[in-house]
Every structure is written in structure tokens, then in C-alpha cells.
């Protein structure tokens, strides 16, 4: 890869390491209207956009998530801090999971921890998830650099014009296979979660008889 491509990849890595999660302290404690929710998400996750025109979250998206039981309905058109936390989870999952899988994954959070009193709150769960992610960004960035270097060592004997394309193609294939394997693992874990939930429901029905 030439210097221009190397510089481009370096900038991508820099952007990636700056993205991170929305920290619990950044999430407002007061109820917000839908317009305020979309503005908040658009501002905090601006660096995640592929192009400036992209929208992180729209009113239509929020309404669809509510209709599909991914997020509880608002109270008097206002969304609480917990609503916003659920929407953040949905945002990070929606690009590689189906609506059905997201519902399976988030339903226990909504049912057991949304508005929970005296139990582990949704805010506490979100905080622990964000804490767990610390350090992971650095690890992923190092792994991406390793893959970039591996791709740059491919097709070194090929003519200059075609070499750049083949090296970029190699890098995309490396990253795509990683995404494929991880998605397979995630969906299998969700299936396992759904099986456990079904077993619990069957046991409840047996106890009632």
C-alpha cells in the first residue's frame, strides 16, 4: 500500500479509538422529548457517521423500536434516562443483529431492570458494561494494525496498479471473516439465551398446574 493509503488507514484507526461508548455521566437524568433524544445521540455519536448526512437515530427508528418491543413506550411523550440507555444498546446492536435477536437479548433487561427498585438498575448495568469495555479499544486497535500489516505484505510482487486494490481487498476479507465468525458466535449465544428463557416459561407453567 502506498503512503496515501497508509495515512488513510491510520486516520481510520485514530477515529476508531476516539469513538468509545457514551459514559453513564453523559446521559441526562431528566426526561427528554424525542427531538432532544435524537439531538443527544447525533451529537455524542457523530464520529460514528459514515458521512455527515447520516442520522444516528431518527423519530421513525425510535417509533419502530417501541413497536417491536425493543424499548418501552415513553411516558407522556417523554423518555427517561433508562429509555436512552436502551436506545444506546439498540444502536450498537442494530447493524449486525436482527430486530428479533435484539428483542431476545434486551427483553430481560426491559422486564427485570427497567425502573427496578431495590434491584440492580439499568443504569448500574450500563455502567458496568462501559467499565468492561475500557482497554478493549486499545486491544482492538492493535489487532487492526496487525491485520493491516499482514495485508500490506500480500501481493508484493504484483504490478503497482493492481497491488493496492488486492492489498485493500485482502484487508477487507480479513476483517470480514472476523466479523462473520463473531456474528455466528453472538447469534448462537442469543439462541442459547432464548432456549433458557423458554425453559423458564415452561417451568413456570408447570408450577402453576
Wavefront OBJ file of the C-alpha trace (Angstrom):
o trace
v 0.000 0.000 0.000
v 1.304 3.449 -0.790
v 1.827 6.268 1.724
v -1.605 7.773 0.992
v -3.424 4.535 1.816
v -1.319 4.004 4.952
v -2.194 7.526 6.081
v -5.894 6.882 5.408
v -5.851 3.679 7.485
v -4.003 5.453 10.302
v -6.711 8.135 10.368
v -9.404 5.428 10.478
v -7.708 3.852 13.484
v -7.461 7.231 15.207
v -11.172 7.829 14.613
v -11.988 4.351 15.910
v -10.051 4.813 19.164
v -11.797 8.156 19.772
v -15.341 6.796 19.408
v -15.792 4.756 22.555
v -19.034 4.445 24.485
v -21.298 7.148 25.841
v -20.334 7.193 29.508
v -23.052 6.962 32.199
v -22.227 10.505 33.398
v -23.027 11.885 29.933
v -26.580 10.504 29.919
v -29.118 13.105 31.184
v -31.038 12.226 34.351
v -34.088 14.223 33.299
v -36.845 13.006 30.922
v -36.387 14.135 27.313
v -38.680 14.615 24.350
v -37.960 12.688 21.153
v -36.264 15.655 19.447
v -33.925 16.005 22.410
v -33.118 12.285 22.265
v -32.197 12.384 18.572
v -30.081 15.524 19.077
v -28.238 13.957 22.011
v -27.458 10.760 20.092
v -26.462 12.658 16.969
v -24.038 14.824 18.946
v -22.467 12.119 21.088
v -22.038 9.588 18.276
v -21.168 12.000 15.481
v -17.794 10.333 14.860
v -19.584 7.065 14.096
v -21.204 8.522 10.984
v -20.069 7.255 7.614
v -20.989 10.591 6.041
v -22.073 13.954 7.534
v -25.622 13.468 6.206
v -26.146 10.230 8.136
v -28.518 10.188 11.091
v -27.630 8.238 14.205
v -31.223 7.972 15.348
v -34.473 9.222 13.822
v -38.040 9.555 15.099
v -39.086 6.722 12.802
v -36.398 4.455 14.234
v -37.453 5.189 17.815
v -41.124 4.530 16.997
v -40.203 1.233 15.302
v -38.080 0.144 18.263
v -41.019 0.842 20.569
v -43.469 -1.041 18.330
v -41.118 -4.024 18.198
v -40.708 -4.080 21.993
v -37.017 -3.180 21.934
v -37.682 -0.118 24.076
v -40.609 0.506 26.475
v -43.044 3.230 25.382
v -42.447 6.801 26.587
v -44.405 8.322 29.457
v -46.416 11.331 28.293
v -44.162 11.594 25.221
v -41.058 11.818 27.410
v -38.170 9.363 27.540
v -36.320 8.665 30.782
v -32.614 8.045 31.270
v -33.363 4.322 31.107
v -35.103 4.742 27.757
v -31.982 6.429 26.460
v -29.736 3.651 27.774
v -31.884 1.074 25.979
v -31.671 3.100 22.765
v -27.874 3.222 23.067
v -27.764 -0.571 23.363
v -30.028 -0.876 20.303
v -27.793 1.491 18.338
v -24.709 -0.650 18.886
v -26.537 -3.892 18.055
v -28.710 -2.940 15.078
v -26.005 -3.073 12.386
v -25.335 -6.782 12.796
v -28.341 -8.274 14.604
v -31.942 -8.695 13.517
v -34.810 -6.974 15.330
v -35.855 -10.374 16.643
v -32.395 -11.115 18.061
v -32.170 -7.682 19.683
v -35.587 -8.206 21.279
v -34.482 -11.579 22.662
v -31.291 -10.046 24.031
v -32.827 -6.916 25.560
v -36.183 -8.230 26.804
v -34.791 -9.421 30.174
v -33.210 -6.003 30.705
v -36.512 -4.281 29.984
v -38.606 -6.684 32.071
v -36.368 -7.075 35.119
v -34.246 -3.943 35.364
v -36.123 -1.090 33.645
v -37.456 1.027 36.513
v -36.224 -1.557 39.007
v -36.313 -0.521 42.660
v -34.179 -2.323 45.207
v -32.574 -4.420 42.473
v -29.732 -3.942 40.037
v -30.804 -0.929 37.996
v -30.402 -0.489 34.265
v -28.041 2.436 34.945
v -25.809 0.209 37.072
v -25.757 -2.492 34.393
v -24.889 0.043 31.695
v -22.125 1.468 33.877
v -20.566 -1.955 34.386
v -20.744 -2.712 30.655
v -18.937 0.545 29.840
v -16.335 -0.194 32.518
v -15.762 -3.625 30.980
v -15.098 -2.008 27.597
v -12.222 0.099 28.922
v -8.969 -1.172 27.468
v -10.760 -3.138 24.750
v -10.472 -0.266 22.286
v -6.678 -0.285 22.577
v -6.583 -4.054 22.121
v -8.821 -3.925 19.033
v -6.748 -1.088 17.526
v -3.553 -3.126 17.949
v -5.225 -6.112 16.310
v -6.341 -3.933 13.393
v -2.769 -2.691 12.927
v -1.564 -6.305 12.876
v -4.105 -7.161 10.189
v -3.174 -4.062 8.163
v 0.493 -5.065 8.230
v -0.426 -8.601 7.208
v -2.440 -7.317 4.235
v 0.372 -4.945 3.204
v 2.685 -7.942 2.878
v 0.332 -9.616 0.415
v 0.798 -9.441 -3.388
v 4.105 -7.572 -3.070
v 5.292 -8.897 -6.446
v 2.152 -7.713 -8.264
v 2.252 -4.680 -10.544
v 1.712 -1.372 -8.725
v -1.721 -0.609 -10.199
v -3.310 -3.871 -9.108
v -1.307 -4.344 -5.901
v -3.102 -1.565 -3.987
v -6.528 -2.985 -4.806
v -5.522 -6.563 -3.911
v -3.974 -5.472 -0.610
v -7.083 -3.495 0.345
v -9.223 -6.432 -0.760
v -7.120 -8.718 1.459
v -7.598 -6.408 4.443
v -11.365 -6.236 3.881
v -11.515 -10.049 3.661
v -9.533 -10.396 6.896
v -11.868 -8.034 8.709
v -14.992 -9.539 7.134
v -14.095 -13.058 8.223
v -13.563 -11.791 11.769
v -16.997 -10.121 11.720
v -18.572 -13.287 10.271
v -17.132 -15.551 12.975
v -18.063 -13.189 15.800
v -21.583 -12.731 14.468
v -22.032 -16.513 14.315
v -20.924 -16.758 17.929
v -23.218 -13.914 19.016
v -26.307 -15.357 17.310
v -25.628 -18.801 18.794
v -25.357 -17.253 22.266
v -28.652 -15.437 21.690
v -30.267 -18.739 20.649
v -28.991 -20.246 23.896
v -30.439 -17.310 25.819
v -33.793 -17.790 24.106
v -33.779 -21.514 24.938
v -33.120 -20.743 28.606
v -35.967 -18.214 28.605
v -38.349 -20.753 27.038
v -37.351 -23.327 29.652
v -38.130 -20.863 32.430
v -41.568 -20.166 30.966
v -42.335 -23.879 30.704
v -41.256 -24.436 34.318
v -43.473 -21.570 35.484
v -46.486 -23.094 33.703
v -45.767 -26.497 35.287
v -45.642 -24.990 38.776
v -48.997 -23.277 38.223
v -50.729 -26.569 37.338
l 1 2 3 4 5 6 7 8 9 10 11 12 13 14 15 16 17 18 19 20 21 22 23 24 25 26 27 28 29 30 31 32 33 34 35 36 37 38 39 40 41 42 43 44 45 46 47 48 49 50 51 52 53 54 55 56 57 58 59 60 61 62 63 64 65 66 67 68 69 70 71 72 73 74 75 76 77 78 79 80 81 82 83 84 85 86 87 88 89 90 91 92 93 94 95 96 97 98 99 100 101 102 103 104 105 106 107 108 109 110 111 112 113 114 115 116 117 118 119 120 121 122 123 124 125 126 127 128 129 130 131 132 133 134 135 136 137 138 139 140 141 142 143 144 145 146 147 148 149 150 151 152 153 154 155 156 157 158 159 160 161 162 163 164 165 166 167 168 169 170 171 172 173 174 175 176 177 178 179 180 181 182 183 184 185 186 187 188 189 190 191 192 193 194 195 196 197 198 199 200 201 202 203 204 205 206 207 208 209
